[in-house]
Structure formats: C-alpha cells, structure tokens
Amino acid sequence: MITTIKLKKTKGYQVITNWLDSIDKKPFAFQEQAWAQMMEDRSGLVNAPTGTGKTYSVFLGAVIHFINQYPNDYQSKSKNGLQLIWITPLRALAKDIGRAMEEVFFHLGMNWKVGIRNGDTDTAERARQKRQMPEVLIITPESLHLILAQKNNAANFKTLRFIAVDEWHELIGSKRGVQVELAISRLVGMKDTESQKLKVKSQNAESENENPVILSLSKDAPCHPEPAEGLNSKLSIWGISATIGNLEEAKEVLLAPLDLLNIDAKETAIIKANIHKNISVESIFPDEIEKYPWAGHLGLKLIDKVVPIINENKTTLIFINTRGMSERWYQSLLNVSPDLAGLLALHHGSIEMELRTWVEETLHTGKLKAVVSTASLDLGVDFRPVDTVIQVGSPKGVARFLQRAGRSGHQPDAISRIYFLPTHSLELVEAAALKQAIKENIVESREPRLLCYDVLIQYLNTLAVGDGFYPEQIYEEVKKTYGYRYLEKEDWDQLLHFITSGGTALQQYDEYKKVEVIDGLFKINSRRIAMRHRMHIGTIVSDAMLRVKFLSGGYIGVIEEYFISRLMPGDVFTLAGRNLEFIMIKDMTAIVKKSTAKKSMVPSWQGGRMPLSANLGKKLREMFNVPAADTKTKDEPEELKILQPLFQLQKKLSHVPREDELLIEQIETRDGFHLFVYPFEGRLVHEAMAAILAYRISLITPISFSFAMNDYGFELLSDQPIPVDDSNVYELFSPENLLNDIQRSMNATEMAKRKFRDIAVIGGLIFQGFPGEQKKARHLQSSASLLFKVFSEYEPNNVLIRQAYNEVMEQQMEEERLRNMLERIQQSRIILTFPERLTPFCFPIKVDSMREDLSSEKLEDRVKKMQQQLEDG
C-alpha cells in the first residue's frame, strides 16, 4: 500500500471545492486523498461507510483530472469520448448515480453526458451510444461484455482514463466479479497495445518529421492500421467498497491486471474513511415471549409493533429475506393498516421494471411512508428520505445487516437506525450476536472465485463475436487476472479446442464448432451463433421465468415456471401486492386477471434461503455462554433476558451449550428415534454433516435415516435406536477421511450434475432459447445431464466437469468450513442428553422437516398446537 500523497491545489480541485462551498459542503479527508491519487494516475480501493460520499471520492476525482488537463476550456469542451466507466452490480443503482452526476455537471457548467447501459436500456439509446459515447457510462458487468462483443469495440475505449467498480464487495466472490476481472483485463490489454503504439509513434516522429500511420506491432495485437492521434495509454482503476474482512485481497483481485502496464501493486492504495458511522440497533420484542412462536413463522405476529414505527418516521424500508415473504408482509400491512394504501409499496426483482422504477423514484422524492423490499434495494441507492430500516428475520451475516442499516441516515452525520424483528424466538439470540459483532467490528470476508472455466469460455466467445482474438495475447491478459493466475497452459489449450471443435467429447457435433481460426485469428463468423451468444451473455442462471400479463394488457412481473406449472385455471396467487387469477399460459406468458378473492397462494421462489455466515455463527455460539452460566452478568443483552423462560425450559429438558460445547439430543417420539445436533454452523454445513454422520453410523450397524436441518443444527430420524454414545461420539465427528466420507455419503455425482446445468448454460453448451420460446427448466436439466454423462464417459478430465465437482465441495458443502467445525468439535466437550420430549432448540429443526408437506397456514396452526403441548408438558 502506497503512502499518502500530498494534495495539489490544482484548477480542478479549486473548481470542485468552490462548488462544494456553494452548497455548504466540505470534502472529507479520504475524498481528498482519493483525488490526490487520481491526479497522479494511481489506482486503488476506497473503503468507507455507507452514506459518507464514497461515490464522490472517485467520480469527482475523474472530473478534477479532466479539468486539470483543460483548465481554460473544460466547460466548452464537448464530445470528449468515454472518460469514465462506472460498473455497478444493480440496475436500480444506475439512475440514482446518473442523476447525482448530471447534477454536478449542471452546476459546473460542463458539457459532459452520462449514459446508462444495462438490460433496461432501449435500442435508441444504445444506438446513440454507439454513434457517440458519453463521457461517463454507468454499466453492469453483463452489458460491458456485450460492448466487447461489438465490432471495432476498441474505438469506444480509446479515450478512457478511469474505471470505477461500485459496490465491489458485492461483486467479488461471484461469477459476476470474475466477469469484471476479465473485462478489466481486456481494457487494460487495449491500453497496453496503445502504449506500444505510442512508443512506435515517438520513434517514427524522431526519424520522420510527420504524422505517421501506426501498424499493429505483431499478429498478437488485432488492430487495423490507424492514425496515432487521440491514443491514450494511461488507465486508473478504482474500486468502491463497504467494509469486508479481506479488503487487501479485494484490492488485489480488482487491480491484478494492471501488471500488464507494469504497474506494481505497491503503487496502489486502500483509502479508508476515518469516519465513525453511528448505527442504532433495536430489537422488537413480543409482549409475552412464552406465546411467541418457536419456529415456522414469518414474524407477522409482531406486525402491530411495525405500524407505529412506520407512522413515527418519515420513510421506512422493511427488508424481507425472500420474495414470497415480502408479498405476505405487504398484504398483511395493508390489512392491519388500510390508511397506508398509496403510501406503502413493494419492491423485488420479479416485479415489472416500470413499477420498480416508479417505486424508486417515489421513494427518492419522499412520497412513500414505507417500502417492503428484498435484497433488490440492498445496495447504494441514495434514498435520503429513509430514516429507519426494519430487518424481518435473520440477515444471516453481519455485512448484509450493516449494508441494510446504511440505507437509513444516508448522510455522513446521520444515525443509521435499524430494528431487528425476529420471526421466531431463538432469532433474538442472533440479534444479540449481531450487536456484539458490530461492536467488535467483525465483518465477513468475500472469498474470490478461482478458475471459473464456464465464464472464461463465455468470455472467449464474446471476444470472438467482436473483432476476434489471438490466443497468445489473450492468454497473457487472462493469466494476469487474480481469478485465472493458476490457469495451466494445458487447460487453456483444452478451452481453445472446445470452442473451435467441441473438444474431445463433442467433436462430432457441428453446433459446438463455434469459433473459426483464420490466419491465427479466432473469430465467430456465423451471424446465428453470434446472435445466440449475445442474447445469453451473463452468469446469473435462474429457473425459467414467465412474464405475467393481464388479459386486458399490461405486464405485472415475472414468476418461476415451476410455480406456475402447478396452478390450475381459476387458482389465485399474489404478485406485486395484487391478487391475480390464473387463466392460462400462452407464448411463455402467464395470462391473468384481477381477483377479489380473500385467500391466495404466495409464490415461493427457488434459492430464497441463505446460510448463516461463519462469523455470525461464532458470535451466536458465544451468546449461549450467558444463559448457560448459572450466574447472571451485569451487561447481559436485553434479548437474552427476554428469552429466560425459553432457556429455563431448555435447561430443564436438556442443556444450554457453551461455545466450547457441542450439544447432542436423543429423543424418542411416535415418529421414531431422533438425533439432534447443534453446531450453529449454517444450513449448508449441517446438510453435509448430517449425510456424513449418517454414513459413519451406518458402518456401525445397518440403519437408514431421513434428514432435516436449519442454521442452528440438524436432525437424523430413524425407525430404530441410533447407536451414538460416549464411546464413539468423538470418532463420529472426526475430520479424518473427510473427503472420502463426503464422496461416499453424499451423492456427489448427482450434486455435480445439478451444478453442471448452470455451468453448461454460462459456458454456452446449452441454448436457453430465443425470447418467447425458452426451454422448460426440466428440458434444460435433461440436456445438461446428457452432456454431463458424455463428458464423464469420453472426456473425464474436462475442465467443466472438474469445475462442477469443485463448486459442490467449495460452495454447496463448504468443505473448508466443515473441516474447521470438526476440528473445533474435537477440542470441545460433547454433551449427550436424552430429553423426554422435544426441546425449544430442536423444535425449529423439527418444524423445518414438516415444511415440505404443509401449506404455510396449516404449518402455523400445527406449530401452535405442538408448542402448546410442549409448554403444558
């Protein structure tokens, strides 16, 4: 990390500070340091709390840089070419950021234009951008790759000086982050080529006193002869990030391609804002904890406590973890408080874009009292009227909770106020754990993705659709990225073989021979293949979606095919806060009409459940030290005091584990013999551990099990006694032979096959269809299964097959976290108890196992009865 640079009071700096003075603002020290670095053409990462001006630290730096270049005519200069690319993960961010930027240009009297490029940009605007690039382009990773798929795309970036990646903490750790890495490597590669051209220009000018024509230096640089004028070889890259546990690594991942320009990582900076953001966290408590559900609820029992919070504040954001839950909450709020009609809105990713935009605009102008939202409003949209946030249910991670808290009090000196509303009793322990983690400044890391071969195949096809590429040059660029630094030449050659001839397994099929090689240039010449590729650039693979349209006209949103396929004509479901009667499916569109029915089905979207993070799990285990101790502490969290009756019952029936203990409960009911285990390590780890434990027990005696799990623990259920006792329990939880036992216990092949479906779609092996004729999800899966089988049989070392198995181990099973858990357990005291009935701890897991068979309403009734029986005991 480089040392602080002294800020020069240049013309650009004076212009910006004069404007800030005119609106009674002063720049923060971290903003001035970012500007100083950018004046010197440096690169880096800005880390600051939400609402402290992270955007201005980079955006105004680019403006200052331009004014310094043209101090006398910066206002009159127009059509300057693309100066700044602003990469953003969410479409919802673009309009808000664009609006803020245009406001600055208006006040400074500059002729800069701001363009937006994402899936919502209309064709007319795209054509305008193609003719004349704006000075600032706000773009998503997918749309940036689409530009790289255009002919003569290098011309768009000739004047480019700055790349800013907003909300980098959200992108790193995902395949979209890998897309950003690859796009940056290409843009830096273009600058590297320009740098070489400028050297030649300089040499030519010395020998011949005239403006020469520059020729590409080698066949490795696919450039047509062109005049040297206007070439610019300097490029700065800046990331903007909220706090994550691995900031240094996050910077390294983003800036790794700068090595192509011989820029040392030591010449880049992390600029941290020394600003303490005040965060107020309050839990919403039930009046009688004894009557509050132990499990299986949506938090709606506390809805009467939410209405006063909405009424007392200007604007409130209510964050719900899933789209289905958000629909229920929206309807329920209107039912209990009809006067909110017109002042309450719903926002999630399946609502039609026009309606989402209306909600964002109306929220910005302060005309809404509350918005019920999912993660679709998580990131940096500056909704200044928002002064309060309510988080319904566990956010599953500290970073996500802080991010959502930062949606309120979006000014540097304002307090970010967030309420935690538990959906069941034990979630109050998570509230206490979150408060402690925030106090100790513990935030999760985002691990970068490595060797995503599917994204690389897509990228190579993208380049081949554009101007084509020479493998030697692109290999060097790709190898400079963090995500592909371990890419072997043998695997690279396999990828080239695959895109040109289908590889070893698919060489008999012409549809996989996409790329042609002419004089060493790899290019897609087929218009049909090029069009198909452009349509499916991206790394987000969801289940097949159907648009929902009124019979009378007008779209409401989208819904997953698997949900619609279960509906009969006349069935009523809820979307975008409206009750809709299903009529029929026509051309991949669900036709509906308005319904006045009181009851409706709420769609459940796949992938709605996030696992508990390792950091929050650790703090959660620590929280149980307090109720486990017999002595009371002075500073006992309020949440734990409220839960005393529940802990007392848990102690009476079983045990409350300390952080250095693992609790195992064995209970016999009329359902059979239950083994409940409580590692508090998150749903995915528990799912893998349940399978491994079942396998290891089956080696002791022939036995079969069914599983259930949640974020706190897991259950094994059998029709015979389960042989786990003091003599074998440590051996059963041993980290030895873990990989072998994973492969034997879990159907790794079946899991890899499911992962392979997404990999095959991203890598372009499976075409999802043109608009209006998308393949059904089950057809996609069967196509993927067939390809998986072919590769496994004829090309077992195929990079995509290897990637599928790696993703299962790293993401689905969280193998590293699983191993760490087992090592921790070996150092812990294992407590075995034999309760006579279900306990408060095992109750939520038991309810989760019933979720598959019961509707949410029936489940709530059943849970109520079960809880009553246990309490009456």
N, C-alpha and C positions, 0 to 999 in steps of 0.2 A: 504494500500500500504506500503510495507516494505521500510526501509531506504536504502540508498546507501551502498553497500558492498565494502570494500577495496579490490582492485585488487591484487592478489598474483602473483608475477613474477615467475610463475612455468616453468617447462621444456616446456610444451605445449605452453604457452604464448610466451616464447623466440623463439621457432621454428617458430611460426606464424609471429611474428614481424620481425624476421630476413628475412623471405621470403618477407614480405611487403616492408622492406627496400631495398631488391634487385630489386624491381620493382618501387622504388621511391614513395612508398605509406606509409601513416601513418594512424593508426586506429583512428576513431572518438571516442570521449568520450562515446557516447551512445553505441557503439560497445563494448568497453572495459567493460562497466558496465554490458552489457548482458553476456559477457564471465565470469565476476566475479560471477554473479548469477548462471550461469550454472555449474561453477566449484563446487558450493555448492549444486548442485542438486535442485535448486529452479526452479519455473515456473513463467511465466509472459507473457506480451504482449509488443512487440516492435512497437513503432509508430514513423515513420519518413517519410519525403517527398520522392516521387519517385526519384530514381537516386542517393540516398545517401548511398547505401550499406546496406539496411535492410536485404537482403539475407545473407550477410557475418556475420552480427551480431549474427545470430542464427546458421548458418551452421558451421562457424569456431569455435563457442563455443562448438559444439559437437566434433569437431576434437581435440580441446585443451583438452577436458575432457578425450578423449581416450589416447592421448599422455601422459597425467599426470598419467594414470593408468599403462602404459607400457613405461616408459621413456627411457629404454635401447633398446627395440626391437620393437618399434612402426612401423618401416619401414619393418621389416621382417615378422611381423605377417600378416597372410592372412586367408581367410575363417573364419572371426570373428563372423559371424552371423549378423543378422539385428541389426544395431545400431541406425539408424535414419530413421523415416518415414517422408516424406515430402509431405504433402497433398496440392494439387494445384487445383483450380477450372477449369482451362482451359488446354486442351491438348497442345495448342500452347506454353504454358509456359515450359512444361516438357523438351523439347530438349535443350532449351536455358539454363535453370538452370543446367541440367545434364552436358552440355558442360563446364560451368563455374566450376562446382565441380570437374570434371575429370582433368581439367587444374591444379587445386590446388593440387590434389593427385599426379599428374605427377611431379610437382615442388618439392613437399615434399618427393618424393620417397616412398610414402605409397602404400601398396597393396590393397587399398580399391576399391571396384567395385560400380558403380552406375547403378541401374536398373530403367527402366521406365515401369509403368503398367497403361494402360488405354485402351480405346476401340480400339486403333490402334496397340496395341502390338500383334505381331504374336504368333502363337501357340508354335513355337520352343522356343522363348524367355520365354514364360510362363512356359514351361516345365523345362527350365534351372533354373528359379527362384524357382520352386517347389523343385528341387533337392538340390539347394544351394542358399539360399537367399543372395543377395548382401548386403554390409554394409549400403548402402543408397538406399531407394526405393522411387522414385517420383511417386505419385499415385493420382488418382482422388477419390472423395468420393465413387462413384459407384463401382470402382474396389476394394477399400478397403473392401466394403461389400461382394464383390464376394470372396475375400480371406477368410472372416469369414464364407462363405458358403462351404468351403472345409473341408474334413475330417481331423482330428488331426491338426486343424489350429493353436492351441495354441503353437505348436512346432515352428512355424515361428517367434513368438514374444518373445521367451524365453530370448533372449539376448538384447532385445530392451531397449534403455536408453532414447531416445528423440523422441517426436512427434512434428513436426513443421507444423503449418497450415498457408500457404501462402495466402495473399490477403483475410484475414479473413473478412474484411469489405464487400467483395463481397458475401461471403457465408452466413454470419449472416443475418437473415431476409428472408431466403429462406428455402425451404424444404431440399435442399442440405446441408444447415447449420445444420439442425436437424439430417440429416444422419451422419454428422461429430460428433455431440454431442453423438449420440448413439454408434458409432464405438469407440470413446474415452472411453465411459463408460465401454465397454466390455474389451478394452485393459487394462484399469485401474483395472477392476474387476479381470483380469487374474493375475495382479501384486499383488492384494490383496490376492488371493489364494496362490501365490508363497510366499508371506510374511508369511502367516500362515504355509506353508510347512517348511520355513527356521527356524521358531520358533521350530517346531517339530524336525527338524534335530538337532538343537542345544541341545534340551532336550535329544534326543536319544544319541547324541555323549557323553553327560555327563554321561549317565547311562551305555552305552556300547561303548567301545573304538573301533568302527569300522564304516565303511560307510554304513548306513542303507538304506533300501528301504522305501520311504515315501508313505504312503497311504493317499488317499483323506480324509479330516477331517470329512466330512459328506456327505450325499447323495446330499446336496445342491451344492457341487463342483464336476462337472462331469469330474473327472480326473482319468486316469488309473494309477496304481502304477508305479512309475518311480524313477530312482536314483536322489538324490538331487543335484548332481554335475551340475554346469552351471546355476542353478537358480539365477535370479536376480530380486529383488523386488523393485528396485528404478526406477522411471519414472518421467521425466520432460516434461511438455507440454508448448510449446511456440507458440503464435500467432504473425503474422506479419501483420500490418495493416497500411493503409494510414489514414489520419485524418477523423474521423466521429464525429458526435455530441455527441455520447454516448459511449465514449471509456471505461469508468469504467464498464458499463453494458456489453459491448462487451467482456471484460476480464472475468467478472463473468460467462457469458454464456459458454465460452470456457473451463474455469478451474473448473466449478462446480463439475464434477465427482471426482476431487482429494480428496473430502471429504471421499471417500471410503478408502483412505490411511491415513485418519486422518490428512490431511494437511489443515491447516486453511487458508482461503482466505487472511488473513492479511500477510501471509508469501509469497504472490505472488506480483509481481511488474508490474507497467506500466513504461516502459523505453522510454522516449521521447527524440528525437534528437533535440538538441537546434541549429538547422541549418535553417537559413532562405533561402528558395529556391526562387530565383528571377524568377518571371513569367511576361512575357510581353504579354499583350492582346491588339490586334489591330482590329478594325472593318474595313471591306471592304465596302466602300460606293459607291453607284451608282453615275454616273456623274450628273444626274438630278433626284432628289428624286421624283419630280412630275410625272415622267414617269415610276417609278419603281412600279411593281405590289403591290397592297394592300393585295393580297391573292392568294391562288390557284397555287403557283409556286414552283419550285424545286431549285431556286437560279441560274438557268442556264443563266439568263440574265447577270450575273457577271462573266461568265466563262473566258472572255478575261482578267479579272484582276487576275485570278488564274494562268494563264500560266506564266507571268513574275515572280511570286513568286516561282513557281517550278524551273524556269531557274536560278534564282538568288541564290538558296540554293542547298546544296549537295543532301539531300533527304527530301522529304515532305510526311507526312501522311495526307490524306484527309478523315476525318471522316464524314460518312453519316449515318443518323438515321435508314434507312431501307434498306433491300437488293435490293428491286425494284429500289429505288432512286440511289443506288450505281451502278447498271447496267447502268442506264441512264447517270450518270456522267462519267463513264469510256468511254462509246461510244462517248459522246459529246467532251471529252477532246481529244480523238484521231482524231475526225473530225476537230476540230479547230487547232490542232497542230499535224499533221501527223508525225513530226520528233520525237515525244515521243514513237512511235511504238518500242517495245522491251525494253523501259526504264520505261514504265508505267505498273503497274499490278493491279489486282483486288483481294480482299480477303474478303470472307464472309463465314458463316457457311454452306451454301448449295453447295459450290464448293468441288469437289472431294479432298480427303485428300492429295494425291500425289502432286496435283497442289498447295494446300495451303502450304505444306511443302516446295515446291520449292520457293514460294514467300517469306516465312520466311527466308530461307537460303540465297536467293539472296539479300534480304533486309539487312540481317546481314553483308554481305560482301561488301555492298555499291555499288552494281552494278545497282540499280534501282534509277531513279530520283524521282519517286512518286508511292505511293500505295493508291488506293481508297479502303476504308475499312469501315466495320460496327463495332459493338462492339466486333467483333472477335479478334481485336488487341488492345482492351482497356487496358488489364492488363499487369503486369510487365515484358513483354519480353524486354530484353535489346538490342534494336536496336541502337547502338551507332552512326551510320552514320546519324540518323534522327536529323535534326536541326530545323525543322519547322513543325507545325501542322496547318491544316485548319479545322475548325469545320463548316460544312454546316448545317444551320438551328439550332434551339434552342436545346441544350443538355438536357433541361428540369430540370436540377439540378446542383447545384454548385459543389458537389463532383464529378460528372461524368465529368464536364468541367475541373476541376483540374487534374483528373486522365488522361484525354486525353492530356492536356497541358504537363504533365510529361513524355509523350512518346518522347518529344524532349528534347535536352540538358540533356541526361541521365547520366551526370556526376555531382558530388556534386557542383562544382563551375560554371557550365554552366547555361546559361539563358534558361528557357523553354519558347519558343516563340510560341504563338498560335494566329491565325487570326479567327475572327468570321465573317462568310459570311451569311447575312440574306436571307431567302427565300422569305420574303415579308417585306414591310416597317416597320410594327409595331415590328418585331423581333429585330430591332435596340434598342428598349427600353429594351428588355431582355439583350442585350449586355451591356448596361449601368448598368443594375441591377446586372449582373454577376460581372462586375468590382468592384462595390461597395461592394458586398458580399465578394469577395476575399480580399478587403482592410480591411474589418471589421472581417475577419476570421470566417465567418458564414458558417457552413457546416451542411448538413443534418444528422440526426440520422438514424440508421438502426434498426428498432424495431424487436426483436427476435420473432420467431413463437412459439406459445404455443399449446400444446395438439393436435399435428397432428397425429390423430389416424391411418390414412392411412399409414403413414411412419412407425409407430410402428408395425402395422400388418405385413408389408413387412419385417421389421427387425426380428420379431419373427419367421417368416417363413424362413428367411435367417439362423438364428441360428439352426432351426430345420432341415434344409437341411445339415448343417455341422455335428457337434457332438451331436446335440440335446441340450436341456437346461432344468434346473429345475426352475420352475416359482418363487419359493421363492427367489432364488439368483438373477435372472434377474430383478425381481420386485424391489429389493433393489437398484440394479445398475441403472435402468431406473429412479427411483424416485430421484436419486442424480443429474440427468441432470437438467439444467435450464428449458428446454422445457417441461418436464413432472413432475416438482416438485409438481404440483397440481393434479396429476393423482390420482383419487379415486380408492380404492380397488374394489368397485362395478363395475366400468368401466373396470378395469384390468380383473376382472373375466369374464366380457362380451366378452372381446377380446379373452381370452383363450377358452371360449365356442364357439366363432365364428370360430377360426382356427381349432378346433377339430371336431365340429359337424355342422358348418354352422349357429350357433346361433338359436334364436327362429324362425326367418322367413324362413331360408333356410335348416332346418334340414332334410327335405325330400330328398334333392339332394346330392348324393354321391360326386359330383365333388368339393363340398365345405368342405368335411371332409378330409382335407389335412394332419393334424398332428395326429399321433397316440401317445398314452400315455402308456408306458411300465415301470412298477416299478417307477412311478413318473417322468420319463424322457420323455419330449415332443420331438418327432422326426418325420421327414418326411422319410418314408421308400420307398415310390414309386419312382422309377427312373424317370418315366414320369413326375410326379409332380415336382420333384427336377429339372429336366432339364428345364421345362417350367418356373419355378421360376427364375433360374439363368439367363435365357435369358432376363428377364424383370426387373432386379434389377435397380432401378433408380427412380428419382422423376420428371424428365422433360418429360411432356406429350405433344407431338406436334401432329398436324394433320398428317394423314397417308402420308408418303413420298414415292415417286417413284424415283428410280435411273434413271438417264438419260444417255443413251448409244448410241454411233454411230452405225449405221447399219454395218459399216466396222469393228467395235470393238473398245473398249476403252471407259471408263466412263468419264463424264464431271462433274457430281454433282448430287444433289437431288432437287426435286421440289415437292410442295404440291399437293396432289391428287385433291383437289377441283379446282385448276387452270387447270391442265391437262385435267380434265374431261370436261372442256368447249371447248377444242380445237377440230377442225376437221382436218383430214389428209390434209397436204398441208399448214396449218397455220404456221406462222413463229414467234418464240419467242426468247428472249435473255437470255442466261445463261453463267456465267463465261466470259462475254465480247464477246461471239460469237453469231451470228445469226444462229438459228437452225430451220430446217423444221421438223415439227412433222409428223411421219409416222404411228405409231400405238403403242398400249400398249400390252406388252407380258410379262407374269410372273412378275407382279409388276414392270416392267421396261418400261420406255418410250423410244421407238426406234426413233432416229432422224438422219438427215444428214445435212451437212453444207449447208447454204443458202447464196446466194449473194443478197438477197432482201434488198432494201434500208430501208424499214419500217418493224418494228416487234413489237410484244406485249412484254411489260416488265412484268414479273410475279409480283404479289403483294402477299407478304407472310402475313399470319394472325399474329395479335399481334404486328404489327410494331409501334403502337402509344403509347408512354409513356406519362403519365400525368405530368403536371408541378408540381414540388415539392412545399411543403408549404413554405419553406424558400425563394425560388426564387419568388414565388407568392407575398410574403410580400414585398420583395425589389422592385418588379415590381410596386406594388401599391404606394410605396414611391416615385418612379421615376416620377409618374404623378404629384407630388406636384409642380415640376418645371414648366412644361408648363401650369398648372392650375393657377399659380400665374401670376399676371399682371406685376410684377417687375422681371427683369432679374437678375440672380446671376452671380457673377464673375467666379465661378467654375462650371458652367453649363456643363454637359458632352457633348462632341462633337456630340454624337449620337442624343441627343435631339435638338441640334442646327440645325442639318441637317434636322430633322423632322418638323421644324417650319411650313412649308407650310401645312403639313397634320394636325397639331394641330390647326392651324388657321381655316382651313375648318371645323374641328370637333367642334370648339367653335362657329363658325358662324351657323352651322346647329343644334347643340345640346349643349354639355357641356363636359369639360375635368374634370373627378372626381379627387379630392384629396384622400389621403389614408384613411381619415375618412369619406368618402362619398361613397354611392352606386348609380351608375347611372342606371336609367331605361328609355329606349326609346320606345315610342309607335308610330308606323309608319303604315300608310295605303298605300298599293300598289295594283296593279291589281291582285296579288296573294292572297290578303286578309289582315287581321289585324295582325300586328307583334308586339310582346312584346320582346324587347332585354334587358337582364340584365347582368351587368358586375362585378362579384365578384372577378375575377382573382384568382381563387382557383383550377384550373386544370379540365381537361375533366371529370374525374370520379365524382367529387363532383357536377359539373354542370349537369351531366346527372341525378343524383339522385334528385337534387334541382328542375330541370325542371319538373320531374314527380310529386314531392310533391306539387309544386306551381300549376300545372295543376289540381291536385286533389282538393286542397283547393279552387281554383277559381270555380271549378265545384259545390262546396257546396253552392256558392252564386247564381249561375244560371246554368241551363243545357247547357253545351258547350263542344265541342271536339277540340283537338289540335294535331298538329304534332310538333316534337321537332327537334332542331339542336343545336349543342354545339361545342365549342373548348376550349382551355385552358384559354381564356380570359373571356368568358361569354356563355350565351345560349339564344335560341330563342324559343318562343311559337308562333305558327301560327294558326289562326282560321279564319273561314269564317264569323264571327260576331264580333262586338266590344268586347274588353276584359275589364271586369269591375275591373280595378286596378286604385286606385286614392289615394289622401292624407288620405281619411277616413279609408281605410282598409289595406294600404300597410305594415305597421309595423306588423299588425296581421298576414298577409300572410307570413311574413318572421320570424315568432316566433319559438323559439326552443321548445315550449310546445307541448306535444303529438307527438314528433318527431317519436319515434319508431312506434307508431300506424299508423301515417300517411305514413311512409315508407311502412309498410306492406299493407296498403290499396291502395296506389298509384302505387306501382311498383309490377310487377308480381314476388314477392319474390320466390314463389314456382318454377316458370319456371327458374329463375336465379339459384336457388339452384340445380335444376335438371342438368343444364349445368355444374356447379361446381362439381356435384357428378360424372360426367363422368370421370374427372381426378382423383378424389379420388378413384373411383372404380378400375381404371387401376393401380394406385400406390398400392392400398391395395390388388391387385391380384384377385379381383372379376371377372374381365373381362380379358380374354386372348387375346392379340392382334394378335396372330398367329405366326407360325414359319416363318423363312426367306423365302420370295418368295410367301407367302400366307397370308400376313397381311390382317386383316379385313378392309373393307372400313370404312371411318370415320362415315358415316351415320348408318352403322350396329353397330358400337361401341356405338353411341348415343342411338340407339333404345334399345340395350341391357341394357345400363345404365338407361334409362328411365323406363324400365320394373322393374329393381331391385329397383329403387327409389320408384316406386309405391308399390311394395311388402313390402318394409321396412316401408313406410309411413302408410300402412294399417295394417300390422301384428306386427310391432315392432317399433312404433313411437319414442321410446326413444333410438333407435340405435345410437351408438356414431358417425357413419359415416354420418348419416342424420343430426345430430346436428352440426357436423363439416362443412357440406356443407352450412348450413344457417349462421354459424359464419363467414365463408370465404366471403360470399356475403356481410355481414354487414361491416366487417373489411377491405376487400380489394377492392371489386367492388364498394361499396358505400362510403368507407372511412368515416364511421359513426361518428367517433370522430372529424375528420376534418370538416365534415358537421355541426356538433353541434357548434364547435368553430366559424365557419363562421357566423352562425345565431346569436350567442351571440354578435359577433363583429358588425353585422349589426344593432342590437338593440341599440348599443351605437353610431351608425353613423348617418349622415344626409342622408336621401334618396332623391335623386334628380329625379323628373319625368319630362321628356321632350317629346315634340311632333313634331319631325322633319318632314319636308315636303317630304323628300326623304331619301334614305339610306345614312348612315354616314360612315366615314372611320373606325370607331370602329365596326359597325355592319356588314360591308362588308365581312370580313373573315368568320364570322359565316354563313352568307347567302351563301357564296361560298361552305362552307363545306356541306350544305344541298343539294347542286346540285351535289356533287362529285359522289354519287351513280349512277346517271343516265347518266353521260357523260364520255367519254374517256379523258385521261389527255390532249391530244392535243386540243380536242374540248372545254374542260373546259378552257384552257388557252385563246383560242380565245374569248370565251364568256365573261370571266373576263375582258379582254382588252376592249371589247365593253362597258360593264357595267360601268367600271371605267371611260372611256372617257365621257360617257353620264353624269355621276355624276359630273365630273370636269367641263364640259361645262355648267351643271346645268342651 
